[in-house]
Amino acid sequence: MDRFSVRYRIVANDLSDARAQALDIALEQTLEIPRDAVPKGYVEDVMLGRLEHLEPAGDNRAYLADISYSDDDIGGDFLQLLNVIFGNSSIKAGVKALSLGLSDGIRAICPGPRFGANGLRARAGISAGPLLMSAIKPVGLSTAELAKLAGEFALGGMHYVKDDHGLANQKTAPFDERLKACITAIAEANATTGGACSFVPNVTASGGRTIENAWKAKEAGAGAIMVAPALAGMDVTYQLATDPDFDLPIVTHPAFGGANVVGPDCGFSHALYYGHLHRLMGADAVVFPNFGGRFGFTREECQSIARAGLDPFGDLETTLPAPGGGMSIERVEAMQSAYGDDIMYLIGGALLRAPEGVVAATRALVEKTRA
């Protein structure tokens, strides 16, 4: 296949209006010139986007348009792929990108996740079932206090312990110091329990330091890294995932990315943004707000993210869903019902506030998920 397709939801007055808008998207996303100025031959026949299918969306005011684009449009470049999928049209009201169909050209530049669900399980030393991840926080604690928390999570049986996304290079716990202290604390806990807990530092930083921090994490012995693509850049995440020498799992965080999905008539669908695009950039696990927490994602939206990360998508490895945000031990059964076993439970604050302490609360969570 030398063309890929994107499905858009278009708000329109009627079918004629929807068709005009869809043809405009096909032109805008590729040639960006008036239609009557399009050169004949290769430019018109290959490079111009094609409206392949148009139908009502079923809600009396919107239509679904499938538009195909040539692999030649993307020129073997990941960012140009994103630009063709939803560049200028993302600025328009009433247009939402819903899904993506792969092509040979996309597969050539997007190897996808290196580890996926199975690789993350292997690093944690378990063969099946849900994974557990928690976060050290809040900002303002000292390095020693944060490392103590990391060690307590590991003693309780946590599989992965990550930085909170707000932890960067603050004076109370600078990145280099915190990285080494948390890895040491978790290693000491693993030596006590025989576990295989890993530290996942937040490497997101400006001025090229995201990649620099990622390599520091690898050299220090971290088990994975966390990056916020909406802050650091999707291409930075993609660079790390496609670097053959950087062999750590990548966890992506949703910070600064919410505006891409929360509009009903603009932006991306939850599945395309957090599922397929993060999978294409190489995320092994994707953090997103769970339904029923302090954010507004619905159960259906969250399940669509999980399916987009786990269902067959060409031959790409899976991206493990990691829903979190105000979760608790009491919510485990609801999450199990929604996601099954291919999930990474992200529970932090509820364990920090437990009266029995972090270690005991983590052990209770481990038992709950095993049951």
VENPEUR-V704234 format. One line per field, one symbol per residue. phi: phi as a letter, one per 20 degrees, with the letter a starting at -180 (. if undefined). psi: psi as a letter, one per 30 degrees, with the letter a starting at -180 (. if undefined). burial: I if it has 9 or more other ideal C-beta (glycine too) atoms within 8 Angstrom, else O. A space follows every 10 residues. Layout:
BEGIN
phi = ???
psi = ???
burial = ???
END
This chain:
BEGIN
phi = .dcdcceddd fbfaffffff fffffgfffc elcggfdfff ngfffdfffd feabbfendm bccdcdcdcf gffelmcfff gfffgaffff eefnccedbc dfcfffffdc fnfedmgfff fffemcebnf dcccceaego ffgffffffg ffgfffofec cdfffeeccf ffbgggffgf ffffffffff ffemecfcec feefaemnff fffffffffe ofeacccdff eeofffffff feffeeddfd dddegmdfff cfffcbmdff fffeefffff fofebcebfe fneeddfegf ffffffffed fgbmdfffdf fcfbnmebgf egffffffdm eebdfdccgf ffeffenfff fffffgffff f
psi = kgkllkkkkk kleaeeeeee eeeeeeeefd ehlkefgkkl beeefefkkk jekklkfggg gllkkjklkk ffefggkeee eeeeehceff fkkgkkkelk klleeeeefi fakfeaeeee eeffgkflll lkklkkllkf lleeeeeeee eeeeefgkek jlkkffkchl ffileeeeee eeeeeeeeee eefgahkkkj kjfkllhffe eeeeeeeeff glfllkkjef efkeeeeeee ffjffjhkkk kkkfkgfeff ffkfglalle eeefdeeeee fgkfkkklkl kfaglgklee eeeeeeeffe lkibgklljk kikaigllef feeeeeeefa filjkjkdee effkffleee eeeeeeeeee .
burial = OOIIIIIIII IIOOIOIIIO IIIOIIIIII OOOOOOOIOO OOIIOOIIII IOOIOOOOOO OIIIIIIIII IIIIOOOIOI IIOIIIIOII OOOIIIIIII OIIOIIIOII OIIIIIIOII IOIIOOOOOI IIIIIIIOIO IOIOOIIIII IIIIIIIIII IIIIIOIOOI OOIIIOIIII IIIIIIIIII OOIOIOIIII IIIIIOOOOI IIIIIIIIOI OIIIIIIIII OIOIOIIIII IOOOOIOIII IIIIOOIOOI IOOOIIIIII IIIIIIIIII IIIIIIIIII IOIOIOIOOO IIIIIIIIII OOIOOIIIII IIIIIIIOIO IIOOIIOIIO OIIIIIIIOI IIOIOOOIII IIIIIIOIIO O
END
